[in-house]
């Protein structure tokens, strides 16, 4: 990782390097993730100097082949997209919805009311990402940013056992960061670079991305500040996913829209800020004992919905659950 050292950049000496390290910027990739405005604010550096520094970092990453050149043909982009990692959900229905699984270099937002299966889905993906590539995983670790106290290692154990994996090994590869307030949530996101590299992280889960911001900024008078801070957090998450080639799942809460006369009045929190920074938006809702997942927004997926259920193995196909019940009845 010597090529990513801050002092490998032209013009960055010991003083500048120490200033950046003290501000939580550990390597060249972190410079790109944080951006010139952020770098200027946290280090006291002149904005013009920060812009030059970030541009140098980007240029070096391009030369090292870690980032695309400024101008490339669509053919090159298409070929590179064939190499993007995908994490299988473990179900035929959801894999069809996501066109193979959850993508790296993208933020997948999952929103829905309580009990719709968002956290269960996140726990399932924490296990699936650790599977070998030939089994639909990426053989990588997980960073789970828990803002609502919903992470349950017991659930990970049951899902791992159902998938034939060693529960202890699966738990060891999940790094949990408990966020106590929105400022702490932002701080965690700023410090993820070294954690990703040290633990070979391939999936970042934020459950939920908006909850703490929603709880702390009450009333219309604070809406502007809330949206600005939420915008910064979501952009950090997006840039981290793209720069470090990891998948990101952000769950979101919902509210009822009183001006909706026809159709589903459920709307995700966060408005356009979350909508524009999420690559994919998926809506989960309850339908009896089953769950419905609908692709609401995507650059290339059609709007489509599928059925899934929640079982010991996490999210599952409805027909798989039916087969299991019939098998149990026959055994009895």
C-alpha positions as CSV (number, residue, x, y, z in Angstrom):
1,X,0.0,0.0,0.0
2,X,3.1,2.3,-0.3
3,X,1.7,3.8,-3.5
4,X,-1.3,5.1,-1.5
5,X,0.8,6.9,1.2
6,X,0.1,10.6,1.5
7,X,3.8,11.5,1.3
8,X,3.9,9.7,-2.1
9,X,2.1,12.7,-3.6
10,X,4.2,15.4,-5.1
11,X,4.3,18.5,-2.8
12,X,3.2,16.6,0.4
13,X,5.9,16.8,3.0
14,X,6.0,15.6,6.6
15,X,4.1,18.7,7.9
16,X,1.2,18.4,5.5
17,X,1.1,14.6,5.9
18,X,0.8,14.9,9.7
19,X,-1.9,17.5,9.4
20,X,-3.9,15.2,7.1
21,X,-3.4,12.2,9.3
22,X,-4.4,14.1,12.4
23,X,-7.6,15.1,10.6
24,X,-8.5,11.4,9.9
25,X,-7.2,11.3,6.3
26,X,-4.9,8.2,6.1
27,X,-4.2,7.7,2.5
28,X,-4.7,9.1,-1.1
29,X,-8.1,7.3,-1.4
30,X,-9.3,9.1,1.7
31,X,-8.4,12.5,0.1
32,X,-10.7,11.6,-2.8
33,X,-13.5,10.4,-0.6
34,X,-13.5,13.5,1.6
35,X,-13.2,16.0,-1.3
36,X,-11.5,19.5,-1.4
37,X,-14.1,21.4,0.7
38,X,-14.0,18.9,3.5
39,X,-10.1,18.7,3.4
40,X,-10.0,22.5,3.6
41,X,-12.4,22.7,6.6
42,X,-10.8,20.0,8.7
43,X,-7.2,21.0,8.1
44,X,-7.4,24.7,7.8
45,X,-5.8,24.5,4.4
46,X,-6.6,27.1,1.8
47,X,-9.4,25.9,-0.5
48,X,-7.3,26.3,-3.7
49,X,-4.5,24.2,-2.2
50,X,-7.0,21.6,-1.1
51,X,-8.4,21.4,-4.7
52,X,-4.9,21.0,-6.1
53,X,-4.1,18.2,-3.6
54,X,-7.3,16.3,-4.3
55,X,-6.8,16.6,-8.0
56,X,-3.2,15.2,-7.6
57,X,-4.6,12.3,-5.6
58,X,-7.2,11.6,-8.3
59,X,-4.5,11.8,-11.1
60,X,-2.3,9.3,-9.2
61,X,-5.1,6.9,-8.7
62,X,-5.9,7.1,-12.4
63,X,-2.2,6.4,-13.3
64,X,-2.2,3.4,-10.9
65,X,-5.3,2.0,-12.6
66,X,-7.5,2.3,-9.5
67,X,-9.8,4.9,-11.1
68,X,-11.1,5.5,-14.7
69,X,-9.6,8.1,-16.9
70,X,-11.6,11.3,-17.4
71,X,-12.6,10.5,-20.9
72,X,-13.3,6.8,-21.9
73,X,-15.5,5.1,-24.4
74,X,-18.8,3.5,-23.4
75,X,-17.4,0.2,-24.5
76,X,-14.6,0.5,-21.9
77,X,-17.2,1.3,-19.2
78,X,-19.4,-1.6,-20.3
79,X,-16.4,-4.1,-20.1
80,X,-15.4,-2.8,-16.7
81,X,-19.0,-3.1,-15.4
82,X,-18.8,-6.8,-16.2
83,X,-16.2,-7.1,-13.5
84,X,-18.2,-5.3,-10.8
85,X,-18.8,-7.5,-7.8
86,X,-22.3,-8.7,-6.9
87,X,-23.5,-10.3,-3.7
88,X,-26.2,-12.8,-4.1
89,X,-29.2,-12.4,-1.8
90,X,-29.6,-16.2,-1.6
91,X,-33.0,-16.0,-3.2
92,X,-34.0,-16.4,-6.8
93,X,-36.7,-13.7,-6.5
94,X,-34.5,-10.9,-5.0
95,X,-31.5,-11.9,-7.2
96,X,-33.8,-11.4,-10.2
97,X,-34.9,-8.0,-8.9
98,X,-31.3,-6.9,-8.4
99,X,-30.1,-8.5,-11.7
100,X,-27.8,-10.9,-9.9
101,X,-27.3,-9.3,-6.5
102,X,-26.2,-6.2,-4.6
103,X,-23.5,-4.3,-6.6
104,X,-20.2,-3.0,-5.4
105,X,-19.5,0.7,-6.2
106,X,-23.1,1.5,-5.5
107,X,-25.5,2.5,-2.7
108,X,-28.6,0.4,-2.4
109,X,-31.3,2.0,-0.4
110,X,-33.9,-0.2,1.2
111,X,-36.9,1.5,2.7
112,X,-40.2,0.3,4.3
113,X,-42.3,0.4,7.5
114,X,-41.2,-1.4,10.6
115,X,-41.4,-5.2,10.3
116,X,-41.0,-5.2,6.5
117,X,-37.7,-7.1,6.6
118,X,-35.1,-4.4,6.2
119,X,-32.9,-5.4,9.1
120,X,-33.4,-9.1,8.4
121,X,-32.2,-8.4,4.8
122,X,-29.1,-6.6,6.1
123,X,-28.3,-9.5,8.4
124,X,-28.7,-12.0,5.5
125,X,-26.3,-10.0,3.3
126,X,-23.8,-9.8,6.2
127,X,-23.5,-13.6,5.9
128,X,-23.8,-13.9,2.1
129,X,-21.0,-11.5,1.3
130,X,-18.6,-13.9,3.2
131,X,-19.3,-16.8,0.9
132,X,-16.8,-17.6,-1.9
133,X,-17.3,-16.0,-5.2
134,X,-18.5,-19.2,-6.9
135,X,-21.3,-19.3,-4.3
136,X,-22.5,-15.8,-4.9
137,X,-20.4,-14.0,-2.3
138,X,-17.3,-11.8,-2.4
139,X,-15.3,-13.6,0.3
140,X,-15.2,-10.2,2.2
141,X,-15.9,-8.7,5.6
142,X,-18.7,-6.4,6.7
143,X,-18.8,-3.0,8.4
144,X,-22.2,-2.6,10.1
145,X,-23.0,0.9,11.2
146,X,-25.8,0.4,13.7
147,X,-27.8,3.6,14.5
148,X,-30.9,2.0,16.0
149,X,-29.5,-0.8,18.2
150,X,-31.0,-3.4,15.9
151,X,-27.9,-5.5,15.1
152,X,-28.3,-9.0,16.6
153,X,-25.3,-11.5,16.5
154,X,-27.8,-14.3,17.4
155,X,-29.5,-13.7,14.1
156,X,-26.2,-13.9,12.3
157,X,-25.5,-17.2,14.0
158,X,-28.8,-18.7,12.9
159,X,-28.5,-17.5,9.3
160,X,-24.9,-18.8,9.1
161,X,-25.9,-22.2,10.4
162,X,-28.8,-22.4,7.9
163,X,-26.2,-21.6,5.2
164,X,-23.7,-24.2,6.4
165,X,-21.1,-21.7,7.5
166,X,-19.1,-21.6,10.8
167,X,-21.0,-19.0,12.9
168,X,-17.8,-17.9,14.8
169,X,-15.9,-17.2,11.7
170,X,-18.8,-15.3,10.2
171,X,-19.1,-13.1,13.4
172,X,-15.3,-12.5,13.4
173,X,-15.6,-10.9,9.9
174,X,-18.3,-8.4,10.9
175,X,-17.1,-5.1,12.4
176,X,-19.9,-3.3,14.2
177,X,-19.9,0.5,14.8
178,X,-22.6,1.7,17.1
179,X,-23.5,5.3,16.3
180,X,-25.0,7.3,19.3
181,X,-25.9,10.5,17.5
182,X,-25.8,11.9,13.9
183,X,-22.4,13.6,14.5
184,X,-21.0,10.3,15.7
185,X,-22.5,8.6,12.6
186,X,-20.7,11.1,10.3
187,X,-17.4,10.6,12.2
188,X,-17.6,6.8,11.8
189,X,-18.1,7.3,8.1
190,X,-15.1,9.6,7.9
191,X,-12.9,7.0,9.6
192,X,-13.9,3.9,7.6
193,X,-10.9,3.9,5.1
194,X,-8.3,2.1,7.4
195,X,-11.1,-0.3,8.6
196,X,-12.0,-1.3,5.0
197,X,-8.4,-2.0,4.2
198,X,-7.5,-3.8,7.4
199,X,-10.5,-6.1,7.4
200,X,-11.0,-6.6,3.6
201,X,-14.5,-5.1,3.9
202,X,-16.7,-5.7,0.9
203,X,-20.0,-4.6,2.3
204,X,-21.0,-1.5,4.4
205,X,-24.4,-1.6,6.0
206,X,-26.0,1.5,7.5
207,X,-29.1,0.6,9.5
208,X,-30.6,3.2,9.4
209,X,-29.0,6.0,7.5
210,X,-31.6,8.7,8.3
211,X,-32.9,7.7,11.8
212,X,-30.6,9.8,14.0
213,X,-30.9,12.8,11.7
214,X,-34.7,12.5,11.9
215,X,-34.7,12.2,15.7
216,X,-32.4,15.1,16.3
217,X,-33.6,17.7,13.8
218,X,-37.3,18.3,14.7
219,X,-39.6,20.9,13.1
220,X,-39.4,22.7,9.8
221,X,-36.9,25.3,11.2
222,X,-34.2,22.7,11.3
223,X,-35.0,21.0,8.0
224,X,-32.4,22.8,6.0
225,X,-29.5,22.0,8.4
226,X,-30.7,18.4,8.6
227,X,-30.7,18.0,4.8
228,X,-27.3,19.5,4.4
229,X,-25.7,17.2,7.0
230,X,-27.6,14.2,5.6
231,X,-26.5,15.1,2.1
232,X,-22.9,15.2,3.3
233,X,-23.2,11.8,5.0
234,X,-24.8,10.1,1.9
235,X,-22.1,11.6,-0.4
236,X,-19.4,10.2,1.9
237,X,-21.1,6.8,1.7
238,X,-21.4,7.0,-2.1
239,X,-17.8,8.1,-2.6
240,X,-16.5,5.4,-0.2
241,X,-18.4,2.7,-2.1
242,X,-17.0,3.9,-5.4
243,X,-13.4,4.5,-4.3
244,X,-12.9,1.3,-2.3
245,X,-15.0,-0.9,-4.6
246,X,-17.4,-2.1,-1.8
247,X,-21.2,-2.6,-1.8
248,X,-23.3,-0.3,0.5
249,X,-26.8,-0.9,1.8
250,X,-28.6,1.9,3.6
251,X,-31.9,1.3,5.2
252,X,-34.4,4.1,5.5
253,X,-37.5,4.9,7.5
254,X,-40.9,5.9,6.0
255,X,-43.7,8.3,6.7
256,X,-47.3,8.5,5.5
257,X,-48.0,11.3,3.0
258,X,-51.4,12.8,3.9
259,X,-51.9,14.4,0.4
260,X,-52.0,11.0,-1.3
261,X,-55.6,10.1,-2.4
262,X,-54.8,7.1,-4.5
263,X,-52.2,4.3,-4.2
264,X,-49.7,3.7,-1.4
265,X,-49.2,6.8,0.8
266,X,-45.9,5.5,2.2
267,X,-42.9,7.8,1.4
268,X,-39.2,7.4,2.4
269,X,-37.6,9.9,4.7
270,X,-34.8,12.2,3.5
271,X,-36.5,13.6,0.4
272,X,-34.4,14.3,-2.7
273,X,-31.1,14.2,-0.8
274,X,-31.4,10.5,-0.2
275,X,-33.1,9.8,-3.5
276,X,-30.4,11.4,-5.6
277,X,-27.4,9.8,-3.8
278,X,-28.8,6.3,-3.8
279,X,-28.0,4.2,-6.9
280,X,-30.9,1.8,-6.3
281,X,-34.0,2.3,-4.3
282,X,-36.0,-0.7,-3.2
283,X,-39.3,-0.6,-1.3
284,X,-40.1,-3.4,1.2
285,X,-43.7,-3.9,2.4
286,X,-45.7,-6.5,4.3
287,X,-48.2,-8.7,2.6
288,X,-49.6,-11.2,5.2
289,X,-46.8,-13.5,6.1
290,X,-44.9,-12.7,2.9
291,X,-43.0,-9.6,1.9
292,X,-43.0,-7.6,-1.3
293,X,-39.8,-6.0,-2.7
294,X,-40.3,-3.4,-5.4
295,X,-37.5,-1.8,-7.5
296,X,-38.5,1.9,-7.4
297,X,-35.5,3.6,-8.9
298,X,-32.6,2.3,-10.8
299,X,-30.3,3.5,-13.7
300,X,-31.1,0.3,-15.7
301,X,-33.5,-2.0,-13.8
302,X,-37.2,-2.0,-14.8
303,X,-39.7,-1.2,-12.1
304,X,-40.6,-4.6,-10.9
305,X,-41.7,-6.4,-7.7
306,X,-41.2,-9.8,-6.2
307,X,-42.3,-11.8,-3.2
308,X,-40.0,-13.1,-0.5
309,X,-40.4,-14.5,3.1
310,X,-38.3,-14.3,6.3
311,X,-37.1,-17.7,7.6
312,X,-34.3,-19.1,9.8
313,X,-32.0,-18.7,6.8
314,X,-32.8,-15.0,6.5
315,X,-34.6,-13.9,3.4
316,X,-35.9,-16.8,1.3
317,X,-38.1,-17.6,-1.7
318,X,-41.7,-18.4,-0.8
319,X,-41.6,-21.7,-2.7
320,X,-38.5,-22.8,-0.7
321,X,-40.4,-22.2,2.6
322,X,-43.4,-24.2,1.2
323,X,-41.1,-27.1,0.3
324,X,-39.5,-27.0,3.8
325,X,-42.9,-27.1,5.5
326,X,-44.1,-30.1,3.4
327,X,-40.9,-31.9,4.1
328,X,-41.4,-31.4,7.9
329,X,-45.0,-32.6,7.7
330,X,-43.9,-35.8,5.9
331,X,-41.2,-36.4,8.5
332,X,-43.7,-36.1,11.3
